[in-house]
Amino acid sequence: MKTPVTALARGDLKLIVRDSTLVMAVFGPLAITILLFFLPSIEALILIKFGFDPGPFRLFIVSFLSLIPGMLFAMIYGFIVLDERDEEVIDFISITPLRKEGYLTYKLIMPMLLSAGFFLFIIYATSLVRLNPIPAMGIAIMVAIETAIGTLFLVAFSENKVEGLAFSKVLGIMYLAIPLVFFWNSSWHWISAFLPPFWIAKAFIHSQTSSIWIWGDLVLGTAVHLVILQYFLQVFLRKQ
């Protein structure tokens, strides 16, 4: 028997397969995971060839790249929602038992689960950085919420996929918070605290020093993520 979730998942798959941009985005998380598996070899090669040791930058590289799958999943599901809105699929679903609420819940939960799963897989399968389970789960929750934020951002402000592609580039700007946290050795880097990835970068850094401040990163970071998620959700619902 076909369940609503199964039907929606099949519809997602059909939309992805027929769109080359989405197909490439699907392989993005896999490519990043493979790249991180070979990161130690790449570091050794750079050291031999150029005499430069990239080892001290490993934490930054891992924290930055581990968030990219979430951004890609946000883009994929944002584009799917835009496609289905153009084709009036959402209007059809609104008169079924699933209703718009169930549809939106699925479209947010799926990318959240995928991004959190990929994050934890990258951290523990590659073993490139040391991250205890509780902080890892806390960061994974922020990664998941961040993906939902990205999905809602695209569908709330884009009228079609062309605009969605432009807004997806704008979405990438918030990840500038990560290099600011790592490399701007000044209290001025706190001006980017309103950007969700800021708190994930902070949590990564404090996790490596067993600092008690990591709990502040997780609590405040999750709160910031939820406030922004709620704002974009309200914008989307008003437009609907």
N, C-alpha and C positions, 0 to 999 in steps of 0.2 A: 504493500500500500504506500502510495507516495504521500509523504508528510509535507506541510508547508515549507519547512526548512530544506527538505530535499529538492522541492520544486524551485525554491529561490537559488539554491546552490547550483542546480543545473542551468538555470537562467544566467547566473553569473559566469559560469564556464563558457557558455555559448558566446556571451558578449566579449569575453577575454580572447577567445580563439579567433574571432573575426576582426580584432583590432590589433594591428602589429605593435602599436605603442604599448598596449597593456601586456602583450606577450613578452616584450622586452622587459617591462617592469617586473613581471613575475619571476624572470630569471635573475633579476638584480640581487635579491637576498641570497640566492644560491651562490652567485659570483662573489659577493662580499664574504660569505662564509668560507669559500675555497681560498680566497685571497688571504684571509686571516690564518688559515691552516698553514699557509706557506710563509707567513710573516717572519718567523725566525730565520728561514733560509734567505729571504730577501734582505733582512738586516745584515746577515753575515756577508752576503754578496756586496752590499753597499760599503761595508767596512773594508773589504778586501780591495774593491775597485777604486774607492774614493778616499779611503782612510778616515771616513766619518762614521762614528758610532751612533746609529739611530735608536739604540736601546733605551736611552732616557725618555724618548718620546712614545714609547710603546703604550703607556696608559692613555695618552691623548688619542693615539690612533685607534685603540680598541674602543674607547668611550665614544668617539665620533662615528666610527663605522658601524658600531652596534646599534645606532639609532637610525641609520639609513633604511634598513628594511621596514621599519615602522612608517617612515615617510613614504616609501614606495607603496605599501599596503593602503595607506590613506589615499594616495593618488588613484590607485586601482579602484577602490570602492567608491571614491568620489566620482570618478568618471562613469562607473556603472550606474550610480544613482542619477547622474545627469542624463545618461543615455535613456534610462527607463522613464525619466520625467519627460523627455522630448517625445518618447513613443507613447506617452500617456499610460504606461504600465502602472504607475503609482495610483492614478485615478481609478483604474480597474480594481487594484488590490484594496482600495478603500471601501469597496462594497462587498468584499469577501470577509469571512470570519477573522482572517488575519488582521485586517484593517491597517491603517497607516502606522499606528503605534507599533504593531508587531513587525511590520516591514522595516521601520527605522531602527528598532531594537536589533534586529538581525544584521542590518547593514553596518551597525556600529560594533556589535559584539564580535563578529567574524574577524575584521581586521585587528581588533584589540587582542584576541586570542592568538592570531597568527604572529603579530609583532612581539608579544610577550614570550611566546614559544621560541621564536627565532632568537630573541635576546638571550634567554637562558641557555639555549643550545650553543650559541656562539661563546658565551662565557665559560661554560663547563666542558664543552667538547674541545675547544682549542687550548684551554688552561693557560692562556697568555697572561692573565692577571689573577691575583688572589682576591676572591670575593666570597665572604661568608654567606650562608644560605638566607638568613633573615634580611640583611641589607640587599642581597640580590633580588629577593622577592619584592622588597619595597621599591627598588629601582624598576623592576619589571612592571609593577603596577603603574608607575609614572609613565613608562614607555607605552603601555597599553592606552592610558588616557590620552597621551600625546597623539597617538594614532587616530583616536576618535575626534580629537580637536582638529586634526588635519583634514579628516573626511568632512566634518561639518563646515569647516572654513571654505572648502571648495564648493560644496553644494549650496551654502548660504549666500555666497557672493557671486557665483558664476551663473550665467543664464544658459550656457551651453558648453560643449566640450572645448571649443576654441578658447573661450574665456577661462575655462577650467585649467587649460594648459598654461595660460599666462599666470593665473593665480597660484599654480603649483610651484612656479619659480619664486613667487613672492613668499610662499610657505617656507622655502629653503632658507630665507633670510634669518629665521629664528635660530637656526643651528649655528649662526655666528657667535652665539653666546658661549659655545664650548671653547673655541680658541681664546676668547676674551678671558674666561676663567683660568685657563691654563697658562696663558702667556702675558697677560696684562698684569704686571706685578704692581698693582695699585688698588687702593680701595675704590677707585672710580669704576672698577669692573662691576660693582654692585648696581650700576645704572641699568644693567641688562637682566636684573633679577626678575623682571616681569616676563621674561621669555622662559617658557617651560624647560628647555634643555639646560639652562643655567643651573638648576637644582640637581639635575642628573650628573653634570660635570662635577659639582661640589661634592656630591655623594661618592663619586668614584675616587676623588682625591682623598677625602677623609677616610674612606674604607681602607686605603692602603697604609694609613698611619694609625689605625685603630682609634681614631679620634672620637670622642663622645659627641662631637658636633654633627656626626653623620645622622643622628636621630633627629636633630633639628632640620637637616637637609630633607630627610624623608617626610617629616610631618608638614613643614612649611611648603616643601615642593609639591606634595600631594594636594595641599589646600590651594595653591596657585593653579595647578592643573585643573582642579574641579571648578574653580571660579571661572576660568576661561572657557572650559567645556560648557558650563551652564549658560554663559553669555552667547556663545555661538549657537547653542541649541535653541535659545529664545529667538535669535535672529532668524534661524532656519524656520522655526514654527510660525513666526509672523509672516514670512514670505509665502508659506504654504496656505 
